[in-house]
Amino acid sequence: MKLSLHEHISQLLFDHECVIVPGFGAFLTRYYAAEVNHATHMMRPPSRRVHFNASINENEGLLAKAISHTEGVSYTNALEIIKAEVAAWKHSLSKSKKLNLPGIGRLYIDEASKKLQFSPSLETNYSTSSYGLSIFRSPAIQREAQIRKTIHKAIEKHVVVEHSETKTRKVATWIPWAAALGPIIIASVIGYSYFTQGTMNPMENVAGINWMQFSRPIEKMENAPSDAIVKEEVNTPVVTETIEAPVEIAEPEEVVLEKGYFIIVGSFKDAENAGTYIAELNSKGYDAYLANGDKRFFRVAVGQYPTHESAAQALTSVKQNLQPQSWIYSN
């Protein structure tokens, strides 16, 4: 066989939620939202993980048709291939109590319950909407102490400035009143002094009084502050916003595929994202194009090969140099 049975199953799980292995069980995918582990700071993107149900084991033809098409054998021979591989799986489980299926998961016999159990592999994400995203760690950012210190400094500065402005306003309020009342108070004191002396002896010192001294009106103070409120002019800076015109990205044109094998390096639900990725690959020297076999997703492919052997040889290089989760698609 060109591909092992578990490799055929793995490729089908990208496009199908359920793949049944006749006489053995069904592998199903279930959607999981993005997760964050606050203890380890591990972040997991949205994904589809594999589950196993041994009760669903009736042949529905999907796996056999895929093997028949890929391996170039008849449907009957494909069923025989599945039957032989299932027998080998059951023998491995009965002998070593475990069976490892790379990219899918691990089957094992629980010693306590004596039942078949399944542990999914976390290496492969079967969600095509988050294709290529992997698990990563993001350490927590320690900023709380610095933020509190900055806030306290800002509050203290604001209080000091406010007290200073209050004192200045109180002093400034008394200045106009003191300037206006000063001459009146002085004139009153002088008048009272002369009035007292005149009352005691009306005719005494009449000739010695300089009446011109009191005949002049009190001069108006030119520099006396008025009660008008002086408004401070605040220069408000004019902020000019520059609006950049959105860059239009042309949607990729779908290439009419001839019969053959193609290496898929990306799968997107949005045509614009697929076009951006194709442009990026072309700038790096890859012959990337849109290879759609499924209208639900926009698949980005590199290379086209007449046989599965040539595609498999190229797949090794693509996984090493471009996309570790690349896979082979045939129409």
ABEGO torsion letter per residue (X at the ends): XABBAAAAAAAAAAABABBBBBGAEBBBBBBBBBBBBAAAGBBBBBBBBBBBBAABABBAGAAAAAAAAAAGBBAAAAAAAAAAAAAAAAAAAAAAGBBBBBGAEBBBBBAAAGBBBBBBBAABBABAAABGBBBBBBBBBBAAAAAAAAAAAAAAAAAAAAAAAAAAAAAAAAAAAAAAAAAAAAAAAAAAAAAAAAAABAABGAAABBAAAAABBBBBBAABBBABBBBBBBBBBBBBBBBBBBBBBBBBBBBBBBBEBBBBABBBABAAAAAAAAAAAAAAGBBBBBBBABAABBBBBBEBBABAAAAAAAAAAAAAAABAABBBBBX
